[in-house]
C-alpha cells in the first residue's frame, strides 16, 4: 500500500499547484528566516502555505505570497495542514520545531509527521534536511546544473548553505571529503522500501560508513554487497537508544528511519526521541521514502559538484 502511495506521490509531484508548507515554532522562527534568506530563489518559486505567525513573517520580511494561511499551531493549524495533505495538495513540509521546549500541541505535531509519512510528502524537520531536500528537488526539475568553470565557486557556496545556521561555513566545509556516517533503520514491513531507496546509489554508499540493525545489515549485504560498519541491537532490544547515544556523540551525520505509519509499533517512543535528538544536533533526518531519496540525491550531487570544482581543467 505504501509503495503505491509513493508512486502516486511521484506522479503528483509535477503539479505546480501543489503547496509547500513552511512552519516554525516561536523558538525556531529565526532559523526559518535564515533558511528562506539563503534559499529565497527556490522558495519564491514555491506555492506556499503555513501557520499564522510564520506566514505573517514570510509576507512581511520577504514579501512572499502565502496562498493558504492556517491558524497557529496550538490553535489547530497543524491539523488544518494535515487535512490539506490528506487531500493530496501538499508537495513538501518544512517544519522547524523547537526540540528544547515543551509544546501543548505536541500530539498535533506528531500526528502531522505521521500523515506526511503515510502520504510520502517530502518532510524536512531539520535545517540540513530542508536544505538538502529543496536543492535536490530543485535540481530534479532542471533548475540547478553542474557548474561550468566560471560558475563553480558560486555553486559550491550555494551548497554550503546546507550547513545549519549556527555553524560557520568553514566548519561545515572542513568536514568535506570525509565519509558520511549514515544510520539506516526500518521496521520489518518497510524493508522493501529500504531497497527502493538505496538501489540507485549503491556505488556511492560503498564509500561511506553505515550503521544499522541486524535485519537491515543482512539485507544490505545480501542485496547490495554493502558492509555495515556499526551494527546496533534491534529496536526491541534498545537499538534506538544506542543510536540516540551515537547522535549525541556526533558519530552520525544522517538518519534514514523508514517507519511504518500504518502499523502500531512497540517501540513507538523511540521515534520522537530520536527526532528530538536529530533536531537538537541538526542531523539529516528522513522518515519516508521520498525524503530519503531526495537526501541521497543531494549527497551525490554535492559530491559531484565538489569533485568538478577541484578539477583544474
C-alpha positions as CSV (number, residue, x, y, z in Angstrom):
1,X,0.0,0.0,0.0
2,X,2.8,2.5,0.9
3,X,4.7,1.6,-2.3
4,X,1.6,2.6,-4.3
5,X,1.3,5.8,-2.4
6,X,4.9,6.7,-3.3
7,X,4.1,6.1,-7.0
8,X,1.1,8.3,-6.7
9,X,3.1,11.0,-4.9
10,X,5.7,11.0,-7.6
11,X,3.1,11.4,-10.3
12,X,1.5,14.3,-8.4
13,X,4.8,16.0,-7.7
14,X,4.9,17.6,-11.2
15,X,1.8,19.6,-10.4
16,X,2.7,23.3,-10.0
17,X,-0.5,23.8,-7.9
18,X,0.8,21.7,-5.0
19,X,1.8,23.6,-1.8
20,X,4.9,23.7,0.2
21,X,4.2,24.3,3.8
22,X,6.6,26.4,5.9
23,X,6.1,26.2,9.7
24,X,8.2,27.1,12.7
25,X,7.7,27.4,16.4
26,X,8.5,30.7,18.1
27,X,11.9,29.4,19.1
28,X,12.9,28.4,15.6
29,X,11.4,31.3,13.5
30,X,14.9,32.9,13.3
31,X,16.2,29.6,11.8
32,X,13.4,29.6,9.2
33,X,14.1,33.2,8.4
34,X,17.8,32.3,7.8
35,X,16.7,29.4,5.7
36,X,14.4,31.4,3.5
37,X,17.0,34.1,3.2
38,X,19.6,31.6,2.0
39,X,17.2,29.8,-0.4
40,X,14.9,32.6,-1.4
41,X,15.4,32.0,-5.1
42,X,14.0,28.5,-4.7
43,X,11.3,29.3,-2.1
44,X,10.0,32.2,-4.2
45,X,9.1,29.6,-6.9
46,X,7.0,27.5,-4.5
47,X,3.3,27.9,-3.9
48,X,3.4,28.5,-0.1
49,X,1.1,27.7,2.8
50,X,1.7,27.9,6.5
51,X,0.5,28.6,10.0
52,X,-0.5,32.1,11.1
53,X,2.5,33.8,12.6
54,X,5.0,32.0,10.3
55,X,3.1,33.1,7.3
56,X,3.0,36.7,8.5
57,X,6.8,36.6,8.8
58,X,7.2,35.3,5.3
59,X,4.9,38.0,3.9
60,X,6.3,40.9,5.9
61,X,10.0,40.2,5.9
62,X,10.4,38.6,2.4
63,X,7.3,39.8,0.6
64,X,6.5,36.2,-0.4
65,X,2.8,35.4,-1.2
66,X,1.3,32.8,1.0
67,X,-1.8,31.4,-0.7
68,X,-3.2,29.4,2.2
69,X,-2.8,30.6,5.9
70,X,-3.8,28.3,8.7
71,X,-4.4,29.0,12.4
72,X,-1.4,29.0,14.6
73,X,-0.2,25.5,15.6
74,X,-1.6,25.5,19.2
75,X,-5.0,26.6,17.8
76,X,-5.2,23.7,15.3
77,X,-3.1,24.9,12.4
78,X,-1.1,21.7,12.2
79,X,-4.4,19.8,11.8
80,X,-5.5,22.1,9.1
81,X,-2.2,21.4,7.3
82,X,-2.7,17.6,7.8
83,X,-6.1,17.8,6.2
84,X,-4.6,19.5,3.1
85,X,-2.0,16.7,2.9
86,X,-4.8,14.1,3.0
87,X,-6.4,15.9,0.1
88,X,-3.2,15.4,-1.9
89,X,-2.5,19.1,-2.2
90,X,0.9,19.3,-0.5
91,X,4.3,18.5,-2.1
92,X,6.5,19.2,0.9
93,X,6.6,20.4,4.5
94,X,9.4,22.3,6.1
95,X,8.7,22.3,9.8
96,X,11.4,23.7,12.2
97,X,10.1,22.9,15.6
98,X,11.8,23.8,18.9
99,X,13.0,20.5,20.3
100,X,14.2,22.1,23.5
101,X,10.8,23.4,24.6
102,X,7.6,21.8,25.6
103,X,4.5,22.2,23.3
104,X,0.9,21.9,24.4
105,X,0.1,20.7,20.9
106,X,2.9,18.1,20.6
107,X,0.4,15.4,19.8
108,X,-0.7,17.5,16.8
109,X,2.9,17.8,15.7
110,X,3.5,14.0,15.9
111,X,0.2,13.4,14.1
112,X,1.2,15.8,11.3
113,X,4.5,13.9,10.9
114,X,2.7,10.6,10.7
115,X,0.4,11.9,8.0
116,X,3.4,13.2,6.0
117,X,4.8,9.7,6.2
118,X,1.5,8.0,5.2
119,X,1.3,10.1,2.1
120,X,5.1,10.3,1.5
121,X,5.2,14.0,1.5
122,X,8.7,15.5,1.4
123,X,9.3,16.2,5.1
124,X,12.1,18.5,6.4
125,X,12.4,18.7,10.2
126,X,16.0,20.0,10.4
127,X,17.7,22.8,8.6
128,X,20.2,20.5,6.9
129,X,17.4,18.2,5.8
130,X,15.4,21.1,4.4
131,X,18.5,22.4,2.5
132,X,19.3,19.0,1.0
133,X,15.7,18.3,0.0
134,X,15.0,21.6,-1.7
135,X,18.3,21.6,-3.6
136,X,17.7,18.0,-4.8
137,X,14.1,18.8,-5.6
138,X,15.1,21.9,-7.5
139,X,17.8,20.0,-9.4
140,X,15.4,17.3,-10.4
141,X,13.2,19.9,-12.0
142,X,16.2,21.0,-14.1
143,X,16.9,24.3,-12.3
144,X,20.4,23.6,-10.9
145,X,23.0,22.3,-13.3
146,X,26.6,21.0,-12.8
147,X,28.6,24.2,-12.6
148,X,30.7,25.4,-15.5
149,X,34.3,26.7,-15.0
150,X,33.1,30.2,-14.5
151,X,30.3,29.3,-12.1
152,X,31.8,26.6,-9.9
153,X,32.5,28.7,-6.9
154,X,29.0,30.1,-6.8
155,X,27.5,26.6,-6.9
156,X,29.7,25.5,-4.0
157,X,28.6,28.5,-2.0
158,X,25.0,27.5,-2.8
159,X,25.5,24.0,-1.5
160,X,27.4,25.2,1.6
161,X,24.3,27.0,2.8
162,X,23.1,23.5,3.7
163,X,25.2,23.9,6.9
164,X,23.0,24.7,9.9
165,X,22.8,28.4,10.6
166,X,24.6,28.1,13.9
167,X,27.7,26.5,12.3
168,X,30.1,28.6,10.2
169,X,30.5,27.6,6.5
170,X,34.2,27.0,7.2
171,X,33.4,24.5,10.0
172,X,31.0,22.6,7.8
173,X,33.3,22.7,4.7
174,X,36.2,21.3,6.8
175,X,34.2,18.1,7.0
176,X,34.1,17.7,3.2
177,X,35.9,14.7,1.8
178,X,35.3,12.6,4.9
179,X,32.9,9.6,4.7
180,X,29.4,10.4,5.7
181,X,28.1,8.4,8.7
182,X,24.7,7.1,7.8
183,X,22.3,5.2,10.0
184,X,19.7,3.2,8.2
185,X,16.9,1.7,10.3
186,X,13.4,0.5,9.4
187,X,10.5,-1.5,10.6
188,X,10.4,-5.0,9.1
189,X,7.4,-4.2,6.9
190,X,9.4,-1.4,5.4
191,X,12.4,-3.4,4.2
192,X,11.2,-3.4,0.5
193,X,11.2,0.4,0.6
194,X,14.7,0.4,2.0
195,X,15.7,-1.5,-1.2
196,X,13.8,1.0,-3.3
197,X,15.6,3.9,-1.5
198,X,19.1,2.6,-1.9
199,X,19.1,0.8,-5.2
200,X,20.2,3.7,-7.3
201,X,23.0,4.8,-5.0
202,X,24.8,1.6,-4.1
203,X,28.1,2.7,-5.6
204,X,28.1,6.0,-3.7
205,X,27.1,4.2,-0.4
206,X,30.2,2.0,-0.6
207,X,32.4,5.0,0.2
208,X,30.5,5.9,3.4
209,X,30.1,4.4,6.9
210,X,26.8,2.6,7.6
211,X,25.2,1.9,10.9
212,X,22.2,-0.4,11.1
213,X,20.3,-3.1,12.9
214,X,20.9,-6.9,12.2
215,X,18.0,-7.5,9.8
216,X,18.9,-4.5,7.7
217,X,22.6,-5.4,7.9
218,X,21.8,-8.8,6.3
219,X,19.6,-7.1,3.7
220,X,22.3,-4.6,2.7
221,X,24.9,-7.4,2.5
222,X,22.7,-9.9,0.6
223,X,21.1,-7.5,-1.8
224,X,23.8,-4.9,-2.4
225,X,27.1,-6.3,-1.1
226,X,27.3,-3.4,1.4
227,X,29.1,-3.8,4.7
228,X,27.7,-2.2,7.8
229,X,30.4,-0.8,10.0
230,X,28.4,-0.4,13.2
231,X,25.7,-3.0,13.9
232,X,23.4,-1.9,16.7
233,X,20.8,-4.1,18.5
234,X,17.2,-4.4,17.3
235,X,14.7,-1.8,18.2
236,X,13.0,-4.1,20.8
237,X,16.4,-4.6,22.4
238,X,17.2,-0.9,22.7
239,X,18.8,-0.2,19.4
240,X,17.1,3.2,19.3
241,X,18.8,4.2,22.5
242,X,22.2,3.1,21.2
243,X,21.6,5.2,18.0
244,X,20.5,8.2,20.1
245,X,23.7,8.0,22.1
246,X,25.7,7.9,18.8
247,X,23.9,11.1,17.7
248,X,24.7,12.9,20.9
249,X,28.4,11.9,20.5
250,X,28.3,13.3,16.9
251,X,29.0,9.9,15.4
252,X,26.1,10.1,13.0
253,X,25.5,12.6,10.2
254,X,22.2,11.3,8.8
255,X,19.4,9.0,9.9
256,X,17.2,7.2,7.4
257,X,14.4,5.8,9.6
258,X,11.6,4.2,7.5
259,X,8.9,3.6,10.0
260,X,5.5,2.1,9.1
261,X,3.0,4.8,9.8
262,X,0.1,2.4,9.2
263,X,1.1,-0.1,12.0
264,X,1.2,0.1,15.8
265,X,4.8,-0.2,16.9
266,X,6.0,-1.5,20.3
267,X,9.0,0.9,20.1
268,X,7.0,4.0,19.1
269,X,8.6,6.1,21.8
270,X,12.0,5.7,20.0
271,X,10.8,7.8,17.1
272,X,10.0,11.1,18.8
273,X,13.1,10.6,21.0
274,X,15.4,10.2,18.0
275,X,13.7,13.0,16.2
276,X,14.3,15.4,19.1
277,X,18.0,14.5,19.2
278,X,18.3,14.9,15.4
279,X,16.7,18.3,15.5
280,X,18.8,19.4,18.5
281,X,22.1,18.3,16.9
282,X,21.0,19.2,13.3
283,X,21.4,15.7,11.8
284,X,19.9,14.9,8.4
285,X,16.7,13.1,9.2
286,X,14.2,11.2,7.0
287,X,11.2,9.0,7.9
288,X,9.8,8.3,4.5
289,X,11.0,7.0,1.1
290,X,10.7,10.2,-0.9
291,X,12.5,12.3,1.6
292,X,15.2,9.6,1.9
293,X,15.7,9.5,-1.9
294,X,15.9,13.3,-2.0
295,X,18.6,13.4,0.6
296,X,20.7,10.7,-1.2
297,X,20.3,12.6,-4.4
298,X,21.6,15.8,-2.6
299,X,24.6,13.9,-1.2
300,X,25.5,12.6,-4.6
301,X,25.0,16.0,-6.3
302,X,27.1,17.7,-3.6
303,X,30.0,15.3,-4.1
304,X,29.8,15.6,-7.9
305,X,30.0,19.4,-7.8
306,X,32.9,19.4,-5.4
307,X,34.9,16.9,-7.5
308,X,34.3,19.1,-10.6
309,X,35.3,22.3,-8.7
310,X,38.7,20.7,-7.8
311,X,39.3,19.7,-11.4
312,X,41.8,22.3,-12.8
313,X,41.0,21.5,-16.5
